Amino acid sequence: MRIKIVSALVLLTSAIAVNAQTNLSFQLKRDTSPAYGGENIAQADFNRDGKPDMVYTGGTNYTDVTLRLGNGDGTFQGPSRIGIADSAQILDIVAADFDNDGIQDVAVLCIGGTFDVFFGIGDGTFAAPVSVATSASPRSIAVGDFNGDHLLDVVIGDIAGNIEIFNNVSSRSFILQNTIAIEANTDVISVGAGDFDHSGIQNIAAMTIGNPAGSGTYVLWNDGHENFRKAVLTPFTSPAGLTIADLNQDGMADILLSYSCGTQDTIKGNNSTCQGVIAFYGQGQQKLFERTLVMSDGVQASSRVLGVDVNGDGIGDLVAGNTTTGAQSGLFVWLGHPDGSYEQTPAQFIATTDSVGPPAAGDFNRDGMMDFVADMPGSAQTQIFLNATDRAPCSTSQIDPTVTVCAPVDNTYLPGPTVRVQANAYDTRQVTALQLYTNGTLTYSQPVSSFDQSFPLNNGANFLVVKAWDYTGLNFRSERHINVYSGTPEPVCPAALGTANMCLPSGATSGSTVHILANGYTPVVPTSAQLYIDGHLTMTDDGCIPNGGCVGGTSFIDAYVSMPAGSHDLVFKLWDANGNVYTAERNVTVQ
């Protein structure tokens, strides 16, 4: 059959003011496959098929470690348990290659006093865990190479206010190398590792919680031989979480701190529905620069805030899985600006009336844009947020000096055999050259301050470095890790706030089914996505339990449908928890 589009019309039954601050859009998908009690998620390619997977913790005893293999289109295969933790409830999970065999492994942290490492086989299965006892009851985990032997070590924050460093010896054994006192009478609730000054040495950041005087954040500067110098960053009344990201694209890791801020406090304050985010930017020579990024009223502080480029403009954005007042939960995005400031009111993608755990980022449909998944603790649900944003125009960072890489977005997947690279440099001194290194080889070098070109790359993992030079001889850089594959990205359908949109069908070859894709963006939980063909209800995806709560929402329909020759009326309807309905209609002719 052949499809001919006759006309297209988008109707809105309930008028909602479009949020002018953002062009963001996501397709929300409620996935009911995970086991009960999911708490934490990590993502990586565990079976080496070039498609991102996710692994999460939970289960009826809170000790299961469960894998969901990705299909590369934003969907996942059914859950398979890769193992059971050695001790009581799992607190956190990380994915990393501990033995340098090119296969991703999994480490989980258990409240009973151990961390367990499951070494990957490479086909999505794992060996029995190696269990390592911690000195005190642990609270947080991170990984980094702290002694320069090219093996990832483990850092643990414990209930006694200490940092415990376990060296990775012979690639599959871990021994306690060092215990560093951070603050007495506190829990080290969050740790992170990164090269904060581009010295090639991994340092440690830590967040504690205790009495008000004992809650705060710290950095441990490493001399390369695991001798650490502790420095205080800032105290908090109500700390929430810590993450590591290169937010300003200067090749140095930055420290992101989230906390609960009160309306009566000007900077840091009491626990309330106010989300605060502070960044400590790496500056070189064991120096950090502090800047308050966000103070958003009406948002409950998340345990983690991610720093990623959501809209593809080359500027880092902030992302959290949050709970607002009125038990409306979902994904919250604060867009970044070229001058280093951030929107103070987040774009909100409300998915559930249940709680939402910390999100994990990954390009799950391999379209070059960052997606997110989050568990909903207490229910058998995972919420998937597929990024349907129309890529924003390329920006230029106004931070001196900076290389802004608009494309590709870091840690995404792109179809080969060539990949487009867009980059520009900002410097108060004259920029004399831009260079591109692909996997350590100089690929491009010209006396320009910007370029937009495509370069051939092999399938698999690739490491890109764009380096700029100015007339003083100063050089500065931005790095990208991407995966190249053979294939076509899955289409997505953008929708503005308070609207519905039908993006497909746009055509079909003779004898094929018709691909129908529609999406909407509601201000509260979407409760039912419906497809009507010629007035008949053909498909329904409900996000609410009858006589129960809205445990998770689906905002789109993505289906392949056979239709006979002739004219057909397609109608997409999306309902929300307030009873509003958003409608998109398209008339097609099948020939």
Phi, psi and omega per residue, in radians:
M1 nan 2.770 3.080
R2 -2.212 2.362 -3.091
I3 -1.753 2.302 3.051
K4 -2.084 2.125 3.115
I5 -1.380 2.127 -3.134
V6 -1.617 -0.822 3.133
S7 -2.780 2.805 3.115
A8 -2.409 2.409 -3.098
L9 -2.537 2.312 3.075
V10 -1.938 2.194 -3.119
L11 -2.018 2.532 3.088
L12 -2.215 2.030 3.127
T13 -1.368 -0.699 3.138
S14 -1.938 2.020 -3.081
A15 -1.397 2.181 3.082
I16 -2.185 2.350 3.125
A17 -1.119 2.277 3.137
V18 -1.296 2.304 3.128
N19 -1.243 1.960 -3.026
A20 -1.296 -0.218 -3.033
Q21 -1.329 -0.252 -2.974
T22 -2.594 2.624 2.978
N23 -1.875 0.360 -3.059
L24 -1.232 2.598 3.066
S25 -2.657 2.474 3.076
F26 -2.355 2.604 2.926
Q27 -1.679 2.038 -3.111
L28 -1.571 2.303 -3.138
K29 -2.332 2.117 3.068
R30 -1.521 2.082 -3.121
D31 -1.952 2.095 -3.017
T32 -1.724 0.186 -3.030
S33 -1.344 -0.602 -3.021
P34 -1.071 2.758 3.084
A35 -1.251 2.850 -3.117
Y36 -1.088 2.497 2.959
G37 1.551 0.318 3.115
G38 -1.011 2.361 -3.068
E39 -2.173 -0.714 -3.033
N40 -2.423 2.560 -3.076
I41 -2.266 2.488 2.939
A42 -2.280 2.692 -3.124
Q43 -2.249 2.529 3.071
A44 -3.011 3.041 3.053
D45 -1.688 1.715 -3.006
F46 -1.513 -0.350 3.124
N47 -1.959 0.185 3.009
R48 0.987 0.715 3.084
D49 -1.811 0.169 3.133
G50 1.340 0.342 3.126
K51 -2.271 2.315 -3.103
P52 -1.236 2.401 3.118
D53 -1.998 3.062 3.019
M54 -2.393 2.591 3.095
V55 -2.251 2.427 -3.068
Y56 -2.475 2.875 -3.127
T57 -1.895 2.822 3.123
G58 2.505 -2.513 -3.070
G59 1.719 2.936 -3.041
T60 -1.092 -0.494 3.113
N61 -1.805 0.130 3.135
Y62 1.047 0.400 -3.137
T63 -2.132 -0.013 -3.140
D64 -1.332 2.535 2.977
V65 -2.054 2.079 -2.937
T66 -2.137 2.413 -3.121
L67 -1.902 2.412 2.947
R68 -2.135 1.934 3.107
L69 -1.315 2.351 3.141
G70 -1.448 2.573 3.082
N71 -1.627 -0.075 3.123
G72 1.439 0.049 -3.132
D73 -2.118 0.257 -3.099
G74 1.629 -0.011 3.072
T75 -1.985 2.896 -3.058
F76 -2.328 2.628 3.035
Q77 -1.266 2.930 -3.122
G78 -1.077 2.788 -3.078
P79 -1.253 2.528 3.019
S80 -2.351 2.276 -3.115
R81 -1.371 2.143 -3.129
I82 -1.573 -0.246 3.106
G83 2.904 3.109 3.130
I84 -2.142 2.359 3.140
A85 -1.119 2.691 -3.025
D86 -1.256 -0.479 -3.097
S87 -2.308 -2.772 -2.966
A88 -1.166 -2.942 -2.946
Q89 -0.679 2.334 3.093
I90 -1.370 2.301 -3.132
L91 -1.701 -0.553 -3.056
D92 -2.773 2.897 -3.096
I93 -2.554 2.489 3.071
V94 -2.382 2.629 3.048
A95 -1.978 2.310 -3.120
A96 -2.873 2.798 3.082
D97 -1.710 1.645 -3.043
F98 -1.355 -0.495 -3.051
D99 -1.888 0.206 3.038
N100 0.978 0.646 3.094
D101 -1.785 0.149 -3.139
G102 1.385 0.140 -3.130
I103 -2.049 2.340 -3.111
Q104 -1.302 2.359 3.075
D105 -1.918 3.038 -3.107
V106 -2.317 2.335 3.025
A107 -2.127 2.378 3.114
V108 -2.162 2.583 -3.137
L109 -1.906 2.268 -3.030
C110 -2.013 2.413 -3.097
I111 -1.146 -0.362 -3.131
G112 -1.257 -0.148 3.070
G113 1.961 0.557 3.086
T114 -2.503 2.830 2.757
F115 -2.167 2.448 -3.064
D116 -2.018 2.339 3.122
V117 -1.972 2.127 3.066
F118 -1.768 1.971 -3.118
F119 -1.475 2.239 -3.093
G120 -1.268 2.529 3.073
I121 -1.537 -0.503 3.122
G122 1.970 -0.135 3.134
D123 -2.020 0.287 -3.092
G124 1.620 0.049 3.048
T125 -1.937 2.892 -3.022
F126 -2.420 2.633 3.061
A127 -1.303 2.887 3.073
A128 -1.018 2.538 -3.012
P129 -1.236 2.576 2.927
V130 -1.620 2.073 -3.065
S131 -1.790 2.328 -3.108
V132 -2.192 2.231 -3.137
A133 -1.387 2.432 3.044
T134 -1.683 2.810 -3.087
S135 -1.256 -0.699 3.109
A136 -2.255 2.962 3.134
S137 -1.045 2.150 -3.022
P138 -1.440 2.817 3.100
R139 -2.296 -0.429 -3.046
S140 -2.698 2.750 -3.063
I141 -2.496 2.552 2.999
A142 -2.652 2.941 -3.138
V143 -2.271 2.638 3.089
G144 -3.084 2.755 3.094
D145 -1.593 1.751 -3.003
F146 -1.630 -0.233 -3.122
N147 -2.062 0.115 3.032
G148 1.282 0.376 3.138
D149 -1.674 0.146 3.087
H150 1.186 0.362 2.993
L151 -2.069 2.399 -3.103
L152 -1.314 2.204 3.073
D153 -1.686 3.034 -3.087
V154 -2.115 2.328 3.041
V155 -2.035 2.320 -3.088
I156 -2.096 2.350 2.926
G157 -1.731 2.324 -3.036
D158 -2.082 3.082 -3.055
I159 -1.305 -0.237 -3.118
A160 -1.606 0.158 3.132
G161 1.386 0.429 -3.080
N162 -2.028 2.752 2.903
I163 -1.819 2.188 3.093
E164 -1.919 2.174 -3.121
I165 -1.914 2.140 3.133
F166 -1.925 2.044 3.112
N167 -1.355 2.444 3.055
N168 -1.499 1.931 -3.134
V169 -1.985 2.404 -3.116
S170 0.941 0.484 3.007
S171 1.193 -0.314 -3.100
R172 -2.350 0.277 3.068
S173 -2.292 2.591 -3.096
F174 -2.292 2.295 3.120
I175 -2.196 2.534 3.104
L176 -1.221 2.008 -3.080
Q177 -1.699 -0.621 -2.989
N178 -2.726 2.486 2.997
T179 -2.174 2.150 -3.051
I180 -2.052 2.127 3.109
A181 -1.285 2.176 3.130
I182 -1.703 -1.035 -3.140
E183 -2.775 2.200 -3.133
A184 -1.147 2.657 3.067
N185 1.077 0.554 3.077
T186 -2.340 2.822 2.913
D187 -1.763 2.376 3.004
V188 -1.507 1.642 -2.961
I189 -1.422 -0.294 -3.106
S190 -2.687 2.352 3.073
V191 -2.283 2.718 3.082
G192 -2.633 2.772 -3.130
A193 -2.287 2.497 3.116
G194 -3.082 2.848 3.067
D195 -1.583 1.652 -3.006
F196 -1.419 -0.206 -3.112
D197 -2.296 0.292 3.087
H198 0.979 0.699 3.105
S199 -1.676 -0.088 -3.044
G200 1.431 0.160 -3.104
I201 -2.039 2.344 3.136
Q202 -1.467 2.235 3.096
N203 -1.907 3.099 -3.068
I204 -2.252 2.429 2.986
A205 -2.068 2.570 -3.080
A206 -2.494 2.534 3.052
M207 -2.135 2.335 -3.130
T208 -2.052 2.785 3.029
I209 -2.415 2.374 3.139
G210 -2.907 -2.410 2.990
N211 -1.250 2.827 -3.031
P212 -0.896 -0.612 -3.120
A213 -1.307 -0.303 -3.058
G214 -1.819 0.018 -3.141
S215 -1.625 2.266 -3.136
G216 -3.120 -2.920 -3.112
T217 -2.336 2.641 -3.011
Y218 -2.510 2.742 2.985
V219 -2.156 2.424 3.070
L220 -1.942 1.864 -3.126
W221 -1.421 2.212 -3.065
N222 -1.737 2.329 3.107
D223 -1.513 0.076 -3.125
G224 1.686 -0.202 3.132
H225 -2.106 0.389 3.122
E226 1.125 0.521 2.899
N227 -1.750 2.042 -2.976
F228 -1.922 2.396 3.035
R229 -1.884 2.079 -3.091
K230 -1.482 2.352 3.066
A231 -2.323 2.401 3.122
V232 -1.393 2.322 3.064
L233 -1.616 -1.147 -3.130
T234 -2.844 2.558 3.045
P235 -1.495 2.760 3.071
F236 -2.387 2.579 2.951
T237 -1.384 -0.724 -3.077
S238 -2.352 1.325 3.114
P239 -1.200 2.653 -3.115
A240 -2.153 -0.914 -3.087
G241 -2.939 2.901 -3.083
L242 -2.371 2.370 3.036
T243 -2.413 2.845 -3.135
I244 -2.040 2.327 3.100
A245 -2.762 2.694 2.987
D246 -1.628 1.457 -2.968
L247 -1.251 -0.601 -3.066
N248 -1.850 0.258 2.968
Q249 1.021 0.731 3.113
D250 -1.911 0.179 3.123
G251 1.428 0.004 3.093
M252 -1.965 2.353 3.141
A253 -1.173 2.494 3.094
D254 -1.998 2.758 -3.128
I255 -1.893 2.119 3.104
L256 -1.844 2.222 -3.104
L257 -2.091 2.236 3.074
S258 -1.958 2.587 -3.078
Y259 -2.737 2.867 3.033
S260 -1.548 2.158 -3.117
C261 -1.993 2.415 -3.124
G262 -1.688 2.648 -3.124
T263 -1.173 -0.360 3.128
Q264 -1.521 -0.126 -3.133
D265 -1.867 2.443 -3.084
T266 -1.415 -0.524 -3.120
I267 -2.165 -1.087 -3.092
K268 -2.258 2.462 -3.068
G269 -2.820 -2.652 -2.960
N270 -1.354 2.913 -3.124
N271 -1.197 2.197 -3.099
S272 -2.831 -3.109 3.042
T273 -1.490 1.184 3.069
C274 -2.523 2.128 -3.125
Q275 -1.679 2.164 3.052
G276 -2.028 2.503 3.087
V277 -2.365 2.230 3.071
I278 -2.095 2.456 3.060
A279 -1.982 2.435 2.915
F280 -1.959 1.822 -3.067
Y281 -1.427 2.351 3.036
G282 -1.112 2.372 -3.064
Q283 -2.155 -0.100 -3.049
G284 1.591 2.677 3.089
Q285 0.970 0.745 3.102
Q286 0.969 0.763 3.084
K287 -2.179 2.582 3.111
L288 -2.284 2.603 3.106
F289 -2.009 2.138 -3.084
E290 -1.584 2.386 3.066
R291 -2.601 2.269 3.030
T292 -1.363 2.156 -3.064
L293 -1.685 -0.755 -2.977
V294 -2.472 2.436 2.847
M295 -2.432 1.710 -3.006
S296 -1.905 1.966 3.055
D297 -1.234 2.622 3.096
G298 1.440 0.152 -3.138
V299 -2.159 2.266 3.107
Q300 -1.392 2.281 -3.061
A301 -1.030 2.310 3.125
S302 -1.551 2.719 3.093
S303 -1.243 -0.409 3.140
R304 -2.460 2.473 2.989
V305 -2.149 2.178 -3.126
L306 -1.589 2.567 3.036
G307 -1.954 1.796 -3.116
V308 -2.490 2.823 3.047
D309 -1.544 1.850 -3.049
V310 -1.495 -0.700 -3.027
N311 -1.772 0.089 3.009
G312 1.301 0.384 3.133
D313 -1.638 0.024 3.130
G314 1.593 -0.071 -3.122
I315 -1.844 2.314 -3.138
G316 -1.163 2.409 3.103
D317 -2.011 2.970 3.137
L318 -1.979 2.380 -3.074
V319 -2.358 2.384 3.082
A320 -2.523 2.648 2.936
G321 -1.654 1.988 -2.906
N322 -2.257 2.845 3.013
T323 -2.045 2.165 3.088
T324 -1.646 3.081 3.031
T325 -1.121 2.578 -3.115
G326 1.450 0.274 3.058
A327 1.013 0.604 3.027
Q328 -1.740 2.088 -3.012
S329 -2.174 2.756 3.092
G330 2.931 -2.580 -3.113
L331 -1.795 2.300 -3.125
F332 -2.068 2.333 -3.078
V333 -2.259 2.165 3.005
W334 -1.830 1.948 -3.118
L335 -1.261 2.429 3.084
G336 -1.564 2.675 3.124
H337 -1.931 2.755 -3.139
P338 -1.035 -0.444 -3.121
D339 -1.486 0.072 3.121
G340 1.623 -0.071 3.087
S341 -1.513 2.999 -3.079
Y342 -2.375 2.631 2.982
E343 -1.003 2.386 -3.127
Q344 -1.584 -0.306 3.043
T345 -1.898 2.038 -3.060
P346 -1.323 2.638 2.888
A347 -1.266 2.271 -3.017
Q348 -2.006 2.232 3.090
F349 -2.031 1.589 -2.989
I350 -1.382 2.145 -3.016
A351 -2.066 -0.293 -2.978
T352 -2.825 2.796 2.938
T353 -1.744 0.025 3.021
D354 -1.538 3.071 3.077
S355 -1.375 2.739 3.120
V356 -2.131 2.225 3.127
G357 -1.340 3.119 3.135
P358 -1.046 2.333 -3.119
P359 -1.356 2.689 2.963
A360 -2.019 2.449 -3.091
A361 -1.763 2.509 3.076
G362 -3.053 2.689 3.108
D363 -1.571 1.405 -2.945
F364 -1.333 -0.368 3.053
N365 -1.901 0.170 2.977
R366 0.956 0.822 3.110
D367 -1.942 0.196 3.090
G368 1.487 0.103 3.108
M369 -2.145 2.610 -3.026
M370 -1.440 2.247 3.082
D371 -1.881 3.076 -3.091
F372 -2.523 2.600 2.991
V373 -2.274 2.605 3.115
A374 -2.590 2.353 3.021
D375 -1.358 2.662 3.036
M376 -1.960 1.625 -3.066
P377 -0.972 2.432 3.129
G378 1.625 -0.080 3.096
S379 -2.431 2.815 -3.131
A380 -1.500 1.064 -2.989
Q381 -2.399 2.557 2.823
T382 -2.227 2.357 3.109
Q383 -1.763 2.221 -3.136
I384 -1.895 2.315 3.130
F385 -2.076 1.700 3.110
L386 -1.484 2.204 -3.063
N387 -1.272 1.959 3.127
A388 -1.894 0.322 -3.092
T389 -1.192 2.326 2.936
D390 -1.181 2.181 -3.064
R391 -0.941 2.263 3.138
A392 -1.287 2.751 3.077
P393 -1.050 2.673 -3.133
C394 -1.113 2.283 3.099
S395 -1.791 2.910 3.030
T396 -2.146 2.050 3.097
S397 -1.071 2.440 3.128
Q398 -1.765 0.236 3.068
I399 -1.497 2.277 -3.001
D400 -1.749 2.191 -0.238
P401 -1.649 2.671 -3.117
T402 -2.599 2.471 2.896
V403 -1.764 2.151 3.084
T404 -1.794 2.079 3.053
V405 -1.835 1.894 -3.125
C406 -1.386 -0.627 3.111
A407 -2.482 2.371 0.033
P408 -1.464 2.817 3.011
V409 -1.284 2.432 -3.082
D410 -1.079 2.467 3.054
N411 1.113 0.587 3.076
T412 -1.996 3.038 3.129
Y413 -1.936 2.473 -3.114
L414 -2.444 2.487 3.092
P415 -1.304 2.396 3.099
G416 -1.572 -2.984 0.167
P417 -1.533 -0.097 3.096
T418 -2.074 2.682 3.141
V419 -2.273 2.318 3.135
R420 -1.395 2.323 3.081
V421 -2.132 2.119 3.076
Q422 -2.012 2.168 -3.097
A423 -2.589 2.604 3.036
N424 -2.593 2.731 -3.088
A425 -2.054 2.524 3.033
Y426 -2.153 2.246 -3.120
D427 -2.740 2.371 3.090
T428 -1.194 -0.307 3.003
R429 -1.710 2.764 -3.081
Q430 -1.103 2.246 3.056
V431 -1.417 2.231 -3.059
T432 -1.798 -0.346 -3.107
A433 -2.882 2.641 2.943
L434 -2.147 2.461 3.121
Q435 -2.294 2.620 3.027
L436 -2.141 2.209 3.031
Y437 -1.939 2.209 3.073
T438 -1.973 2.015 -3.133
N439 0.945 0.696 3.068
G440 1.530 -0.042 -3.115
T441 -1.885 2.290 3.105
L442 -1.166 2.068 -3.066
T443 -1.864 -0.540 -3.040
Y444 -2.567 2.392 3.071
S445 -2.700 2.026 -3.104
Q446 -2.526 2.666 3.101
P447 -1.393 1.142 -3.088
V448 -2.292 2.901 3.057
S449 -1.877 -0.043 3.072
S450 -2.751 2.713 3.016
F451 -2.687 2.745 3.133
D452 -2.525 1.690 -3.070
Q453 -2.502 2.820 3.061
S454 -1.844 2.479 -3.078
F455 -2.287 2.468 3.100
P456 -1.261 2.352 3.107
L457 -2.394 2.510 3.093
N458 -1.309 2.698 3.067
N459 -1.068 2.579 3.131
G460 1.860 -2.871 -3.077
A461 -1.272 2.404 3.109
N462 -2.391 2.504 -3.141
F463 -2.048 2.087 -3.107
L464 -1.975 2.390 3.053
V465 -2.247 2.140 3.012
V466 -1.811 2.117 -3.077
K467 -2.048 2.363 3.089
A468 -1.991 2.649 3.098
W469 -2.242 2.502 2.993
D470 -2.004 3.096 -2.974
Y471 -1.222 -0.249 3.090
T472 -1.432 -0.138 -3.076
G473 1.654 -0.047 3.088
L474 -1.197 2.379 3.020
N475 -2.148 2.562 -3.140
F476 -2.530 2.789 -2.876
R477 -2.585 2.897 2.983
S478 -2.450 2.437 -3.014
E479 -2.000 2.604 3.089
R480 -2.404 2.342 2.995
H481 -1.936 2.077 -3.123
I482 -2.348 2.810 3.039
N483 -2.078 2.288 -3.134
V484 -1.838 2.426 -3.122
Y485 -2.467 2.879 3.051
S486 -1.681 2.137 -3.139
G487 2.663 -2.956 -3.101
T488 -2.163 2.297 3.127
P489 -1.107 2.583 3.052
E490 -1.216 2.365 3.132
P491 -1.256 2.661 3.028
V492 -2.245 2.917 -3.037
C493 -2.233 1.898 3.135
P494 -1.301 2.622 3.069
A495 -2.563 2.355 3.099
A496 -1.360 2.779 3.141
L497 -1.016 2.261 3.127
G498 1.402 0.334 3.138
T499 -2.376 2.920 2.947
A500 -2.143 2.691 -3.089
N501 -2.532 2.412 3.044
M502 -1.958 1.969 -3.051
C503 -1.651 -0.541 3.103
L504 -2.251 2.589 0.358
P505 -1.459 2.598 3.015
S506 -2.141 0.051 3.131
G507 2.587 2.791 3.102
A508 -2.740 2.672 3.101
T509 -1.487 2.866 -3.082
S510 -1.034 2.297 3.077
G511 1.472 0.009 -3.104
S512 -1.635 2.822 2.972
T513 -1.333 2.860 -3.089
V514 -1.690 2.174 3.100
H515 -1.481 2.049 3.141
I516 -1.954 2.187 -3.125
L517 -2.382 2.132 3.134
A518 -2.503 2.659 -3.067
N519 -2.628 2.723 3.072
G520 -2.445 2.894 -3.106
Y521 -2.320 1.870 -3.076
T522 -1.834 2.629 -3.134
P523 -1.357 -0.257 3.055
V524 -2.263 -3.056 -3.039
V525 -1.020 2.196 2.983
P526 -1.257 2.296 -3.010
T527 -1.888 -0.396 -3.139
S528 -2.789 2.190 3.036
A529 -1.865 2.227 -3.020
Q530 -2.282 2.556 3.052
L531 -2.136 2.196 3.068
Y532 -1.977 2.338 3.026
I533 -2.110 2.058 -3.123
D534 0.941 0.739 3.062
G535 1.444 -0.056 -3.121
H536 -1.828 2.281 3.085
L537 -1.167 2.024 -3.051
T538 -1.793 -0.547 -3.058
M539 -2.678 2.444 3.091
T540 -2.396 2.337 3.031
D541 -2.200 1.777 -3.058
D542 -1.565 2.431 3.112
G543 -1.828 0.055 -3.128
C544 -2.178 2.553 3.063
I545 -1.464 2.288 3.092
P546 -0.945 2.291 -3.123
N547 1.047 0.397 3.142
G548 -2.387 -2.846 -3.095
G549 -1.571 2.942 3.078
C550 -1.529 1.497 -2.999
V551 -1.326 -0.271 3.118
G552 -3.120 2.516 -3.029
G553 -2.002 2.622 2.994
T554 -2.122 2.225 -3.022
S555 -1.840 0.030 -3.006
F556 -2.505 2.852 3.002
I557 -2.090 2.233 3.084
D558 -2.337 1.817 -2.981
A559 -2.544 2.725 3.022
Y560 -1.971 2.119 -2.996
V561 -2.257 2.398 3.023
S562 -1.533 2.316 3.119
M563 -2.345 2.467 3.122
P564 -1.258 2.916 3.116
A565 -1.074 2.584 3.123
G566 2.195 -3.041 -3.123
S567 -1.573 2.416 -3.108
H568 -2.388 2.501 3.113
D569 -1.833 2.075 3.137
L570 -1.859 2.268 -3.133
V571 -2.270 2.224 3.038
F572 -1.891 2.259 3.096
K573 -2.177 2.347 3.091
L574 -2.176 2.151 -3.141
W575 -1.774 2.604 3.055
D576 -2.102 3.063 -3.017
A577 -1.172 -0.286 3.081
N578 -1.572 0.042 3.137
G579 1.527 0.069 3.098
N580 -1.346 2.642 3.104
V581 -2.225 2.390 -3.127
Y582 -2.085 2.311 -2.939
T583 -2.243 2.404 2.976
A584 -2.255 2.395 -3.064
E585 -2.284 2.503 3.118
R586 -2.540 2.320 3.107
N587 -1.811 2.245 -3.097
V588 -2.252 2.727 3.054
T589 -2.094 2.163 3.108
V590 -1.697 2.154 -3.110
Q591 -2.041 nan nan
